[in-house]
Amino acid sequence: MRRSLVVTGDVKLVKVTDPRAPFARAIERISFRFVRHNDRNETFLTAADGEPGAPARLAERSSRMGAHLEAAGDEVAVRPLE
């Protein structure tokens, strides 16, 4: 039997202060949202707290690369480790 909901990936969101500025200087916020497919192969956004275990696994892996993940509503914000 096929599972009806499977995590398939995420959608990256990048907010920039000035789209004309050099990209690295214009970044204000980086975050992502989880996405899933249903049995009809429709893709939809899901909340981070609805993905048991995934945020914790990603946070652990990200910290090894110098990033901190923080749940912010339905999104997960990506910040440099301080």
C-alpha positions as CSV (number, residue, x, y, z in Angstrom):
1,M,0.0,0.0,0.0
2,R,1.3,3.4,-0.9
3,R,1.6,6.0,1.8
4,S,-0.7,8.9,1.2
5,L,1.7,11.6,2.4
6,V,5.5,11.6,1.9
7,V,7.9,14.4,2.6
8,T,9.3,15.3,-0.8
9,G,11.4,18.3,-0.1
10,D,11.2,22.0,0.7
11,V,10.8,25.4,-0.8
12,K,13.5,27.9,-0.3
13,L,12.5,31.5,0.5
14,V,15.0,34.4,0.3
15,K,13.9,37.9,1.3
16,V,16.2,40.7,-0.1
17,T,16.3,44.3,1.0
18,D,17.1,45.7,-2.5
19,P,16.8,43.5,-5.6
20,R,19.3,45.8,-7.4
21,A,22.1,45.4,-4.8
22,P,24.7,42.6,-4.9
23,F,22.9,39.5,-3.7
24,A,25.0,38.6,-0.7
25,R,24.6,42.2,0.7
26,A,20.9,42.3,-0.1
27,I,19.9,39.2,1.8
28,E,17.6,40.0,4.7
29,R,16.3,36.5,5.5
30,I,16.6,32.9,4.4
31,S,14.0,30.3,5.3
32,F,12.3,27.2,3.9
33,R,8.9,25.4,4.0
34,F,8.4,21.7,3.9
35,V,6.3,20.3,1.0
36,R,4.5,17.0,0.5
37,H,2.7,15.1,-2.3
38,N,-0.6,13.4,-2.0
39,D,-1.9,10.3,-3.8
40,R,-2.9,12.5,-6.8
41,N,0.7,13.9,-7.0
42,E,-0.4,17.3,-5.9
43,T,2.2,19.3,-4.0
44,F,1.3,21.4,-1.0
45,L,3.1,23.3,1.8
46,T,3.1,21.9,5.3
47,A,4.0,23.4,8.7
48,A,7.4,22.6,10.3
49,D,5.8,21.3,13.4
50,G,3.8,18.8,11.3
51,E,7.0,17.1,10.2
52,P,8.1,14.9,13.2
53,G,11.8,14.5,13.4
54,A,12.7,16.3,10.2
55,P,13.4,19.7,11.7
56,A,15.7,18.2,14.4
57,R,17.6,16.1,11.9
58,L,18.1,19.1,9.6
59,A,19.1,21.3,12.6
60,E,21.8,18.9,13.7
61,R,23.2,18.6,10.2
62,S,23.1,22.3,9.6
63,S,25.0,23.1,12.8
64,R,27.9,21.1,11.5
65,M,28.0,23.5,8.5
66,G,27.8,26.6,10.6
67,A,24.0,27.3,10.4
68,H,21.3,27.5,13.0
69,L,17.7,26.5,12.1
70,E,14.8,28.1,14.0
71,A,11.1,27.5,13.5
72,A,9.3,30.7,12.7
73,G,5.6,29.9,12.2
74,D,5.2,27.7,9.2
75,E,8.7,28.5,8.0
76,V,12.1,27.4,9.3
77,A,14.6,30.3,9.3
78,V,18.3,29.7,8.5
79,R,20.8,31.9,10.4
80,P,24.6,31.7,10.9
81,L,25.8,30.2,14.2
82,E,27.0,32.9,16.6
